[in-house]
């Protein structure tokens, strides 16, 4: 959308405030409200000075600039517009710029990546904490759960929860609000949504886009889910692992590579095998971005996630595509979780796969349904091990990730590790429930 068109719509809709949203290093949205009267063409050039919201900002000022293509109205607040912004002065540490540089790198080699994503989340009625000197208690209430003291005729359990229908699916109406808002206000295409496996579990599947658009859409979807949940007196959480006996929240990432109008994964199986082999080589350091929290590894542990490559299996670590429609051939990654910053997670995955293509090193083959893997890596079982791998294995990232960004990231995550204990505990809920 052209800037003049946007300014015309702001005036036409008589907007009062413009929300400028910036995604910090850890993948959290931070917002500044700007009076719409003062918003003009220069706003897209000079930007706005704010205090760096990241933990490593130390009170310094940064300049954020609204990205015109992300303009939208808020469905839950009349007279409010919204932009996602990028950092103007220190472009090397800006999330959007990192992913944009990644796409440019691949496109210079005539590879055009497209990315899809599906997000799991939980919708809960109530969360209660009780903290004492030496212990704490935590309860998560869901209207879908069967209460032994007050049995319901339409309760849900693991066996009947996946693709459940109303009235068992008590989140259907809220998901419809979320998906309608995403499509009508935020220009986010939702391919489908459904009740996922587990009490209070939900999933929305986003249509494929270029990497930067998809990362914006993931951030926007989380933003919409949480706000619409609050309007319905619910609590929405993207925390990777909330309860031990309920499957954790996955961020499934699907990838296809095109050359001009041809899906290379469909036409050149070697490229697909090289891409997967690059992931195999760098999977431990990739985990530092795709599974970036201490709580992420409680999902790995309790959901028994391990490395495997399978065909047509949505639970596989890497799900190989079925070759039936060329344009629809996509590689599906089921190991990332919803605490990931989508900008650096998607960039890390693409760069690892691209490194495999460049080196032409093959660790697996796929022929007529038979999958052979000659190198099976052990995946990290703690965030600490993933960060150590990132320190030792990051050359494949350096064409895109600046030294400053990687150092900040390692320092931030190292501090997070120090603040955490070795179980699903009070620090997890305080730190990650808002994700």
C-alpha positions as a Markdown table, in Angstrom:
| # | Residue | x | y | z |
|---|---|---|---|---|
| 1 | Unk | 0.0 | 0.0 | 0.0 |
| 2 | Unk | 1.4 | 3.4 | -1.0 |
| 3 | Unk | 2.1 | 5.9 | 1.8 |
| 4 | Unk | -0.3 | 8.5 | 0.3 |
| 5 | Unk | -3.0 | 5.9 | 0.3 |
| 6 | Unk | -2.3 | 5.0 | 3.9 |
| 7 | Unk | -2.4 | 8.7 | 5.0 |
| 8 | Unk | -5.7 | 9.1 | 3.2 |
| 9 | Unk | -7.2 | 6.1 | 5.0 |
| 10 | Unk | -6.0 | 7.4 | 8.4 |
| 11 | Unk | -7.8 | 10.7 | 7.7 |
| 12 | Unk | -10.8 | 8.9 | 6.2 |
| 13 | Unk | -11.2 | 6.6 | 9.2 |
| 14 | Unk | -10.7 | 9.5 | 11.6 |
| 15 | Unk | -8.1 | 7.6 | 13.5 |
| 16 | Unk | -7.1 | 9.0 | 16.9 |
| 17 | Unk | -4.0 | 7.0 | 17.6 |
| 18 | Unk | -1.3 | 5.0 | 15.7 |
| 19 | Unk | 0.3 | 2.0 | 17.4 |
| 20 | Unk | 3.9 | 1.6 | 16.4 |
| 21 | Unk | 5.0 | -1.9 | 17.3 |
| 22 | Unk | 8.6 | -3.1 | 17.5 |
| 23 | Unk | 9.7 | -6.7 | 18.0 |
| 24 | Unk | 12.6 | -6.9 | 20.4 |
| 25 | Unk | 15.5 | -9.5 | 20.4 |
| 26 | Unk | 13.4 | -12.0 | 22.5 |
| 27 | Unk | 10.5 | -11.8 | 20.1 |
| 28 | Unk | 8.2 | -9.6 | 22.3 |
| 29 | Unk | 6.0 | -6.8 | 20.9 |
| 30 | Unk | 6.6 | -3.4 | 22.4 |
| 31 | Unk | 4.2 | -0.5 | 21.5 |
| 32 | Unk | 4.3 | 3.3 | 21.3 |
| 33 | Unk | 1.1 | 5.2 | 20.8 |
| 34 | Unk | 1.4 | 8.2 | 18.5 |
| 35 | Unk | -1.2 | 10.9 | 18.0 |
| 36 | Unk | -2.7 | 10.4 | 14.5 |
| 37 | Unk | -2.8 | 14.2 | 14.0 |
| 38 | Unk | 1.0 | 14.3 | 14.1 |
| 39 | Unk | 1.4 | 11.3 | 11.8 |
| 40 | Unk | 2.5 | 12.3 | 8.3 |
| 41 | Unk | 4.8 | 11.4 | 5.4 |
| 42 | Unk | 7.9 | 12.3 | 7.4 |
| 43 | Unk | 6.9 | 9.7 | 9.9 |
| 44 | Unk | 8.0 | 7.0 | 7.4 |
| 45 | Unk | 11.3 | 8.7 | 6.8 |
| 46 | Unk | 12.5 | 10.1 | 10.2 |
| 47 | Unk | 10.8 | 7.5 | 12.4 |
| 48 | Unk | 10.2 | 7.9 | 16.1 |
| 49 | Unk | 12.7 | 7.8 | 19.0 |
| 50 | Unk | 12.0 | 5.4 | 21.8 |
| 51 | Unk | 14.0 | 3.8 | 24.6 |
| 52 | Unk | 15.3 | 0.4 | 23.5 |
| 53 | Unk | 12.9 | -2.1 | 25.1 |
| 54 | Unk | 15.3 | -5.0 | 25.1 |
| 55 | Unk | 17.2 | -6.1 | 28.2 |
| 56 | Unk | 20.5 | -5.0 | 26.7 |
| 57 | Unk | 19.3 | -1.5 | 25.7 |
| 58 | Unk | 20.4 | -0.1 | 29.0 |
| 59 | Unk | 18.2 | 3.0 | 28.5 |
| 60 | Unk | 19.6 | 3.9 | 25.1 |
| 61 | Unk | 17.4 | 5.5 | 22.5 |
| 62 | Unk | 16.7 | 3.8 | 19.1 |
| 63 | Unk | 14.7 | 5.1 | 16.1 |
| 64 | Unk | 11.8 | 2.9 | 14.9 |
| 65 | Unk | 10.3 | 3.4 | 11.4 |
| 66 | Unk | 6.8 | 2.2 | 10.5 |
| 67 | Unk | 6.7 | -0.4 | 7.6 |
| 68 | Unk | 3.9 | 0.8 | 5.3 |
| 69 | Unk | 3.0 | -2.8 | 4.2 |
| 70 | Unk | 2.0 | -3.7 | 7.7 |
| 71 | Unk | -0.7 | -1.0 | 8.2 |
| 72 | Unk | -4.0 | -2.2 | 9.7 |
| 73 | Unk | -6.9 | -1.2 | 11.8 |
| 74 | Unk | -7.4 | -2.8 | 15.2 |
| 75 | Unk | -10.7 | -4.8 | 15.2 |
| 76 | Unk | -11.2 | -4.4 | 19.0 |
| 77 | Unk | -10.5 | -0.7 | 19.3 |
| 78 | Unk | -12.2 | 1.9 | 17.1 |
| 79 | Unk | -10.1 | 4.7 | 15.8 |
| 80 | Unk | -6.8 | 2.9 | 16.2 |
| 81 | Unk | -4.3 | 2.1 | 13.5 |
| 82 | Unk | -1.2 | -0.2 | 13.7 |
| 83 | Unk | 2.2 | -0.7 | 12.1 |
| 84 | Unk | 5.1 | -3.1 | 12.6 |
| 85 | Unk | 8.3 | -1.1 | 12.7 |
| 86 | Unk | 12.0 | -1.7 | 11.9 |
| 87 | Unk | 15.0 | -0.1 | 13.6 |
| 88 | Unk | 16.5 | 2.6 | 11.6 |
| 89 | Unk | 19.9 | 3.4 | 13.1 |
| 90 | Unk | 21.2 | -0.1 | 14.0 |
| 91 | Unk | 20.0 | -2.2 | 11.2 |
| 92 | Unk | 22.4 | -5.0 | 12.0 |
| 93 | Unk | 20.4 | -6.0 | 15.1 |
| 94 | Unk | 16.9 | -5.5 | 13.7 |
| 95 | Unk | 14.9 | -8.7 | 13.5 |
| 96 | Unk | 13.0 | -7.8 | 10.3 |
| 97 | Unk | 16.3 | -6.7 | 8.6 |
| 98 | Unk | 17.9 | -10.0 | 9.5 |
| 99 | Unk | 15.2 | -12.1 | 7.8 |
| 100 | Unk | 15.0 | -9.7 | 4.9 |
| 101 | Unk | 18.8 | -10.1 | 4.3 |
| 102 | Unk | 18.3 | -13.9 | 4.5 |
| 103 | Unk | 15.7 | -13.8 | 1.7 |
| 104 | Unk | 17.9 | -11.5 | -0.4 |
| 105 | Unk | 20.9 | -13.9 | 0.0 |
| 106 | Unk | 18.8 | -16.8 | -1.3 |
| 107 | Unk | 17.3 | -14.8 | -4.1 |
| 108 | Unk | 20.7 | -13.8 | -5.4 |
| 109 | Unk | 21.2 | -17.6 | -6.0 |
| 110 | Unk | 17.8 | -17.6 | -7.7 |
| 111 | Unk | 16.1 | -19.4 | -4.8 |
| 112 | Unk | 12.8 | -17.8 | -3.7 |
| 113 | Unk | 11.7 | -19.2 | -0.4 |
| 114 | Unk | 8.1 | -19.5 | 0.8 |
| 115 | Unk | 7.2 | -20.2 | 4.4 |
| 116 | Unk | 4.1 | -21.4 | 6.1 |
| 117 | Unk | 3.3 | -21.7 | 9.8 |
| 118 | Unk | 0.8 | -23.2 | 12.1 |
| 119 | Unk | 0.6 | -22.1 | 15.8 |
| 120 | Unk | -0.6 | -24.1 | 18.7 |
| 121 | Unk | -2.0 | -22.2 | 21.7 |
| 122 | Unk | -4.0 | -22.8 | 24.9 |
| 123 | Unk | -7.2 | -20.9 | 25.8 |
| 124 | Unk | -7.8 | -21.1 | 29.6 |
| 125 | Unk | -10.4 | -19.7 | 31.9 |
| 126 | Unk | -8.2 | -18.9 | 34.8 |
| 127 | Unk | -4.6 | -19.2 | 36.1 |
| 128 | Unk | -3.9 | -19.2 | 39.8 |
| 129 | Unk | -0.6 | -19.0 | 41.6 |
| 130 | Unk | 0.1 | -19.6 | 45.2 |
| 131 | Unk | 3.7 | -18.9 | 46.2 |
| 132 | Unk | 5.2 | -19.6 | 49.6 |
| 133 | Unk | 8.8 | -19.6 | 51.0 |
| 134 | Unk | 9.7 | -23.1 | 49.9 |
| 135 | Unk | 7.0 | -24.1 | 47.5 |
| 136 | Unk | 4.4 | -22.9 | 45.1 |
| 137 | Unk | 1.2 | -24.2 | 43.4 |
| 138 | Unk | -0.2 | -23.5 | 40.0 |
| 139 | Unk | -3.6 | -24.3 | 38.6 |
| 140 | Unk | -4.8 | -23.8 | 35.0 |
| 141 | Unk | -8.6 | -24.0 | 34.6 |
| 142 | Unk | -10.4 | -24.9 | 31.4 |
| 143 | Unk | -14.1 | -25.2 | 30.8 |
| 144 | Unk | -13.3 | -28.2 | 28.6 |
| 145 | Unk | -11.9 | -30.3 | 31.4 |
| 146 | Unk | -14.1 | -32.7 | 33.2 |
| 147 | Unk | -14.5 | -31.8 | 36.8 |
| 148 | Unk | -15.1 | -35.0 | 38.9 |
| 149 | Unk | -17.1 | -32.9 | 41.4 |
| 150 | Unk | -19.3 | -31.5 | 38.7 |
| 151 | Unk | -19.3 | -33.8 | 35.6 |
| 152 | Unk | -20.1 | -32.3 | 32.2 |
| 153 | Unk | -21.8 | -34.0 | 29.3 |
| 154 | Unk | -19.5 | -32.4 | 26.8 |
| 155 | Unk | -16.0 | -32.7 | 28.4 |
| 156 | Unk | -12.9 | -33.4 | 26.4 |
| 157 | Unk | -9.9 | -35.7 | 26.8 |
| 158 | Unk | -6.8 | -36.6 | 24.7 |
| 159 | Unk | -8.7 | -39.3 | 22.8 |
| 160 | Unk | -11.5 | -37.1 | 21.5 |
| 161 | Unk | -9.9 | -33.7 | 21.5 |
| 162 | Unk | -8.2 | -33.6 | 18.1 |
| 163 | Unk | -10.5 | -32.0 | 15.5 |
| 164 | Unk | -13.3 | -32.0 | 18.1 |
| 165 | Unk | -16.6 | -30.3 | 17.2 |
| 166 | Unk | -18.8 | -28.0 | 19.2 |
| 167 | Unk | -20.2 | -28.4 | 21.8 |
| 168 | Unk | -17.1 | -30.4 | 23.0 |
| 169 | Unk | -14.9 | -27.8 | 21.3 |
| 170 | Unk | -15.7 | -24.8 | 23.5 |
| 171 | Unk | -13.1 | -22.5 | 21.8 |
| 172 | Unk | -14.7 | -22.6 | 18.3 |
| 173 | Unk | -16.4 | -19.2 | 18.6 |
| 174 | Unk | -13.3 | -17.5 | 19.8 |
| 175 | Unk | -11.2 | -19.1 | 17.1 |
| 176 | Unk | -13.7 | -17.8 | 14.6 |
| 177 | Unk | -13.3 | -14.3 | 16.0 |
| 178 | Unk | -9.5 | -14.6 | 15.8 |
| 179 | Unk | -9.4 | -15.9 | 12.3 |
| 180 | Unk | -12.0 | -13.4 | 11.0 |
| 181 | Unk | -10.0 | -10.5 | 12.6 |
| 182 | Unk | -6.8 | -11.8 | 11.0 |
| 183 | Unk | -8.3 | -11.9 | 7.6 |
| 184 | Unk | -10.5 | -8.9 | 7.6 |
| 185 | Unk | -8.3 | -6.4 | 9.5 |
| 186 | Unk | -4.7 | -7.7 | 9.4 |
| 187 | Unk | -4.6 | -9.2 | 5.9 |
| 188 | Unk | -3.4 | -12.5 | 7.2 |
| 189 | Unk | -4.6 | -15.5 | 5.3 |
| 190 | Unk | -5.7 | -18.4 | 7.5 |
| 191 | Unk | -5.9 | -21.7 | 5.7 |
| 192 | Unk | -7.7 | -23.5 | 8.5 |
| 193 | Unk | -8.1 | -23.7 | 12.2 |
| 194 | Unk | -9.2 | -26.5 | 14.6 |
| 195 | Unk | -9.2 | -27.9 | 18.1 |
| 196 | Unk | -5.7 | -29.5 | 18.6 |
| 197 | Unk | -4.9 | -32.5 | 20.7 |
| 198 | Unk | -5.4 | -31.9 | 24.4 |
| 199 | Unk | -7.6 | -30.0 | 26.7 |
| 200 | Unk | -7.9 | -26.3 | 25.8 |
| 201 | Unk | -5.5 | -26.7 | 22.8 |
| 202 | Unk | -6.1 | -24.9 | 19.6 |
| 203 | Unk | -4.3 | -24.4 | 16.2 |
| 204 | Unk | -4.4 | -21.9 | 13.4 |
| 205 | Unk | -2.7 | -22.6 | 10.1 |
| 206 | Unk | -1.4 | -19.6 | 8.1 |
| 207 | Unk | -1.2 | -19.4 | 4.3 |
| 208 | Unk | 2.3 | -19.5 | 2.7 |
| 209 | Unk | 4.1 | -16.2 | 2.2 |
| 210 | Unk | 7.6 | -14.9 | 1.6 |
| 211 | Unk | 9.6 | -15.2 | 4.9 |
| 212 | Unk | 9.3 | -11.6 | 6.1 |
| 213 | Unk | 5.6 | -11.5 | 5.5 |
| 214 | Unk | 5.2 | -14.8 | 7.3 |
| 215 | Unk | 7.2 | -13.7 | 10.4 |
| 216 | Unk | 5.1 | -10.5 | 10.5 |
| 217 | Unk | 1.9 | -12.7 | 10.3 |
| 218 | Unk | 3.1 | -15.0 | 13.1 |
| 219 | Unk | 3.7 | -12.0 | 15.4 |
| 220 | Unk | 0.4 | -10.5 | 14.4 |
| 221 | Unk | -1.5 | -13.8 | 15.0 |
| 222 | Unk | -0.1 | -14.1 | 18.5 |
| 223 | Unk | -1.0 | -10.5 | 19.2 |
| 224 | Unk | -4.6 | -11.0 | 17.9 |
| 225 | Unk | -5.0 | -14.3 | 19.8 |
| 226 | Unk | -4.0 | -12.8 | 23.1 |
| 227 | Unk | -6.2 | -9.7 | 22.8 |
| 228 | Unk | -9.3 | -11.4 | 21.6 |
| 229 | Unk | -8.9 | -14.0 | 24.4 |
| 230 | Unk | -8.9 | -11.2 | 27.0 |
| 231 | Unk | -12.1 | -9.7 | 25.4 |
| 232 | Unk | -13.7 | -13.1 | 26.0 |
| 233 | Unk | -12.5 | -13.4 | 29.6 |
| 234 | Unk | -10.0 | -16.1 | 28.6 |
| 235 | Unk | -6.2 | -16.3 | 28.9 |
| 236 | Unk | -4.2 | -17.3 | 25.7 |
| 237 | Unk | -0.7 | -18.7 | 26.1 |
| 238 | Unk | 1.9 | -19.8 | 23.6 |
| 239 | Unk | 4.2 | -21.1 | 26.4 |
| 240 | Unk | 5.8 | -24.3 | 24.9 |
| 241 | Unk | 5.0 | -26.6 | 27.8 |
| 242 | Unk | 2.3 | -25.6 | 30.4 |
| 243 | Unk | 1.2 | -28.9 | 31.8 |
| 244 | Unk | 3.1 | -32.2 | 31.9 |
| 245 | Unk | 0.2 | -34.3 | 30.7 |
| 246 | Unk | -0.9 | -32.0 | 27.9 |
| 247 | Unk | 1.0 | -31.9 | 24.7 |
| 248 | Unk | 3.1 | -28.7 | 24.3 |
| 249 | Unk | 2.6 | -25.9 | 21.8 |
| 250 | Unk | 4.3 | -26.3 | 18.4 |
| 251 | Unk | 5.2 | -23.8 | 15.8 |
| 252 | Unk | 5.2 | -25.9 | 12.6 |
| 253 | Unk | 7.2 | -24.3 | 9.9 |
| 254 | Unk | 6.8 | -25.4 | 6.3 |
| 255 | Unk | 9.2 | -24.4 | 3.6 |
| 256 | Unk | 9.3 | -24.6 | -0.2 |
| 257 | Unk | 11.9 | -23.2 | -2.6 |
| 258 | Unk | 11.1 | -21.8 | -6.0 |
| 259 | Unk | 13.1 | -20.8 | -9.1 |
| 260 | Unk | 10.9 | -18.5 | -11.1 |
| 261 | Unk | 7.7 | -20.4 | -11.2 |
| 262 | Unk | 9.1 | -23.9 | -10.4 |
| 263 | Unk | 9.0 | -25.6 | -7.0 |
| 264 | Unk | 12.6 | -26.9 | -6.8 |
| 265 | Unk | 11.8 | -29.3 | -4.0 |
| 266 | Unk | 9.4 | -31.0 | -6.4 |
| 267 | Unk | 11.6 | -30.9 | -9.5 |
| 268 | Unk | 15.0 | -31.5 | -8.0 |
| 269 | Unk | 15.0 | -34.0 | -5.2 |
| 270 | Unk | 18.8 | -33.5 | -4.7 |
| 271 | Unk | 18.1 | -29.9 | -3.6 |
| 272 | Unk | 15.6 | -31.1 | -1.1 |
| 273 | Unk | 18.1 | -33.7 | 0.3 |
| 274 | Unk | 20.9 | -31.1 | 0.5 |
| 275 | Unk | 18.6 | -28.7 | 2.3 |
| 276 | Unk | 17.6 | -31.4 | 4.9 |
| 277 | Unk | 21.3 | -32.4 | 5.2 |
| 278 | Unk | 22.2 | -28.8 | 6.0 |
| 279 | Unk | 19.6 | -28.8 | 8.8 |
| 280 | Unk | 21.0 | -32.1 | 10.1 |
| 281 | Unk | 24.5 | -30.5 | 10.2 |
| 282 | Unk | 23.4 | -27.4 | 12.1 |
| 283 | Unk | 20.3 | -28.6 | 14.0 |
| 284 | Unk | 21.9 | -28.2 | 17.4 |
| 285 | Unk | 22.6 | -24.5 | 16.9 |
| 286 | Unk | 19.3 | -23.9 | 15.0 |
| 287 | Unk | 17.6 | -25.1 | 18.2 |
| 288 | Unk | 18.9 | -22.0 | 19.9 |
| 289 | Unk | 16.4 | -20.0 | 17.8 |
| 290 | Unk | 13.6 | -22.5 | 17.1 |
| 291 | Unk | 13.4 | -23.7 | 20.7 |
| 292 | Unk | 14.8 | -20.6 | 22.5 |
| 293 | Unk | 13.6 | -20.9 | 26.1 |
| 294 | Unk | 14.3 | -23.1 | 29.1 |
| 295 | Unk | 10.7 | -24.2 | 29.0 |
| 296 | Unk | 11.2 | -25.3 | 25.4 |
| 297 | Unk | 13.2 | -28.3 | 26.6 |
| 298 | Unk | 10.5 | -29.4 | 29.0 |
| 299 | Unk | 8.4 | -29.8 | 25.9 |
| 300 | Unk | 11.2 | -31.8 | 24.3 |
| 301 | Unk | 11.5 | -34.0 | 27.4 |
| 302 | Unk | 7.9 | -34.6 | 28.3 |
| 303 | Unk | 6.6 | -34.9 | 24.7 |
| 304 | Unk | 9.5 | -37.2 | 23.9 |
| 305 | Unk | 10.6 | -35.3 | 20.8 |
| 306 | Unk | 13.5 | -37.0 | 19.0 |
| 307 | Unk | 15.1 | -36.8 | 15.6 |
| 308 | Unk | 13.4 | -38.7 | 12.8 |
| 309 | Unk | 12.5 | -38.1 | 9.2 |
| 310 | Unk | 9.3 | -39.6 | 8.0 |
| 311 | Unk | 6.8 | -39.2 | 5.1 |
| 312 | Unk | 3.3 | -38.0 | 5.6 |
| 313 | Unk | 3.5 | -38.1 | 9.4 |
| 314 | Unk | 2.5 | -34.8 | 11.1 |
| 315 | Unk | 4.3 | -35.9 | 14.3 |
| 316 | Unk | 7.6 | -36.5 | 12.7 |
| 317 | Unk | 10.6 | -34.3 | 13.6 |
| 318 | Unk | 10.9 | -33.6 | 9.9 |
| 319 | Unk | 7.9 | -34.5 | 7.7 |
| 320 | Unk | 8.8 | -35.1 | 4.1 |
| 321 | Unk | 6.3 | -33.9 | 1.5 |
| 322 | Unk | 4.2 | -36.1 | -0.7 |
| 323 | Unk | 4.9 | -35.7 | -4.4 |
| 324 | Unk | 1.4 | -35.3 | -5.8 |
| 325 | Unk | 1.1 | -31.7 | -6.7 |
| 326 | Unk | 4.3 | -29.9 | -7.6 |
| 327 | Unk | 3.5 | -26.5 | -6.2 |
| 328 | Unk | 2.3 | -28.0 | -2.9 |
| 329 | Unk | 5.5 | -29.8 | -2.1 |
| 330 | Unk | 6.7 | -28.4 | 1.2 |
| 331 | Unk | 9.2 | -29.5 | 3.9 |
| 332 | Unk | 7.5 | -29.5 | 7.3 |
| 333 | Unk | 9.4 | -29.0 | 10.5 |
| 334 | Unk | 7.6 | -30.0 | 13.7 |
| 335 | Unk | 10.3 | -29.3 | 16.2 |
| 336 | Unk | 10.1 | -25.5 | 16.6 |
| 337 | Unk | 7.8 | -24.2 | 19.4 |
| 338 | Unk | 5.7 | -21.1 | 19.8 |
| 339 | Unk | 8.2 | -19.3 | 22.1 |
| 340 | Unk | 10.4 | -18.7 | 19.0 |
| 341 | Unk | 11.0 | -15.3 | 17.6 |
| 342 | Unk | 9.8 | -16.0 | 14.1 |
| 343 | Unk | 12.3 | -13.7 | 12.4 |
| 344 | Unk | 15.5 | -15.2 | 13.6 |
| 345 | Unk | 14.0 | -18.8 | 13.8 |
| 346 | Unk | 13.0 | -18.8 | 10.1 |
| 347 | Unk | 16.3 | -17.1 | 9.1 |
| 348 | Unk | 18.3 | -19.8 | 11.0 |
| 349 | Unk | 16.4 | -22.6 | 9.3 |
| 350 | Unk | 16.7 | -21.2 | 5.8 |
| 351 | Unk | 20.4 | -20.5 | 6.3 |
| 352 | Unk | 21.1 | -24.0 | 7.6 |
| 353 | Unk | 19.3 | -25.5 | 4.6 |
| 354 | Unk | 21.0 | -23.1 | 2.2 |
| 355 | Unk | 24.4 | -24.1 | 3.6 |
| 356 | Unk | 23.6 | -27.7 | 2.8 |
| 357 | Unk | 22.7 | -26.8 | -0.8 |
| 358 | Unk | 26.0 | -24.9 | -1.2 |
| 359 | Unk | 28.1 | -27.7 | 0.2 |
| 360 | Unk | 26.2 | -30.4 | -1.6 |
| 361 | Unk | 26.8 | -32.7 | 1.3 |
| 362 | Unk | 24.1 | -35.4 | 1.5 |
| 363 | Unk | 23.2 | -37.2 | 4.8 |
| 364 | Unk | 19.9 | -38.7 | 3.6 |
| 365 | Unk | 18.1 | -39.9 | 0.6 |
| 366 | Unk | 14.5 | -40.4 | -0.2 |
| 367 | Unk | 13.4 | -42.8 | -2.9 |
| 368 | Unk | 10.0 | -44.3 | -3.5 |
| 369 | Unk | 8.9 | -43.9 | 0.0 |
| 370 | Unk | 12.2 | -45.3 | 1.4 |
| 371 | Unk | 14.1 | -42.9 | 3.6 |
| 372 | Unk | 17.8 | -43.5 | 4.4 |
| 373 | Unk | 19.7 | -41.4 | 6.9 |
| 374 | Unk | 23.4 | -41.8 | 7.4 |
| 375 | Unk | 23.8 | -39.1 | 10.0 |
| 376 | Unk | 21.3 | -38.8 | 12.9 |
| 377 | Unk | 22.2 | -35.9 | 15.2 |
| 378 | Unk | 21.4 | -35.8 | 18.9 |
| 379 | Unk | 19.1 | -32.9 | 19.5 |
| 380 | Unk | 19.9 | -30.6 | 22.4 |
| 381 | Unk | 18.2 | -31.5 | 25.7 |
| 382 | Unk | 18.7 | -28.1 | 27.4 |
| 383 | Unk | 18.8 | -24.5 | 26.3 |
| 384 | Unk | 22.4 | -24.4 | 27.6 |
| 385 | Unk | 23.6 | -27.1 | 25.2 |
| 386 | Unk | 21.8 | -25.3 | 22.3 |
| 387 | Unk | 23.5 | -22.0 | 23.2 |
| 388 | Unk | 26.9 | -23.7 | 23.5 |
| 389 | Unk | 26.4 | -25.2 | 20.0 |
| 390 | Unk | 25.5 | -21.7 | 18.7 |
| 391 | Unk | 28.7 | -20.3 | 20.1 |
| 392 | Unk | 30.7 | -23.1 | 18.3 |
| 393 | Unk | 28.6 | -23.4 | 15.1 |
| 394 | Unk | 27.5 | -20.0 | 13.7 |
| 395 | Unk | 29.6 | -19.5 | 10.5 |
| 396 | Unk | 26.6 | -20.4 | 8.3 |
| 397 | Unk | 24.7 | -17.6 | 10.0 |
| 398 | Unk | 27.3 | -14.9 | 9.6 |
| 399 | Unk | 26.2 | -13.7 | 6.1 |
| 400 | Unk | 23.0 | -12.4 | 7.8 |
| 401 | Unk | 23.4 | -12.3 | 11.6 |
| 402 | Unk | 25.8 | -9.6 | 12.8 |
| 403 | Unk | 28.4 | -10.4 | 15.4 |
| 404 | Unk | 26.7 | -7.9 | 17.7 |
| 405 | Unk | 23.3 | -9.6 | 17.4 |
| 406 | Unk | 24.8 | -13.1 | 18.1 |
| 407 | Unk | 26.7 | -11.8 | 21.1 |
| 408 | Unk | 23.6 | -10.0 | 22.5 |
| 409 | Unk | 21.5 | -13.2 | 21.9 |
| 410 | Unk | 24.0 | -15.5 | 23.6 |
| 411 | Unk | 24.3 | -13.1 | 26.6 |
| 412 | Unk | 20.5 | -12.7 | 26.9 |
| 413 | Unk | 19.9 | -16.5 | 26.8 |
| 414 | Unk | 22.8 | -17.2 | 29.2 |
| 415 | Unk | 21.2 | -15.0 | 31.7 |
| 416 | Unk | 17.9 | -16.7 | 31.2 |
| 417 | Unk | 19.4 | -20.0 | 31.9 |
| 418 | Unk | 20.9 | -18.7 | 35.2 |
| 419 | Unk | 17.5 | -17.6 | 36.3 |
| 420 | Unk | 15.8 | -20.9 | 35.7 |
| 421 | Unk | 15.5 | -24.2 | 37.6 |
| 422 | Unk | 15.1 | -27.7 | 36.3 |
| 423 | Unk | 11.4 | -28.3 | 36.3 |
| 424 | Unk | 8.2 | -26.7 | 35.2 |
| 425 | Unk | 8.0 | -24.2 | 38.0 |
| 426 | Unk | 7.0 | -20.7 | 39.0 |
| 427 | Unk | 9.9 | -19.0 | 37.1 |
| 428 | Unk | 8.6 | -20.6 | 33.9 |
| 429 | Unk | 5.1 | -19.3 | 34.3 |
| 430 | Unk | 6.3 | -15.8 | 35.3 |
| 431 | Unk | 8.7 | -15.6 | 32.3 |
| 432 | Unk | 6.9 | -17.4 | 29.5 |
| 433 | Unk | 3.1 | -17.5 | 30.1 |
| 434 | Unk | 2.8 | -14.1 | 28.3 |
| 435 | Unk | 4.5 | -15.5 | 25.1 |
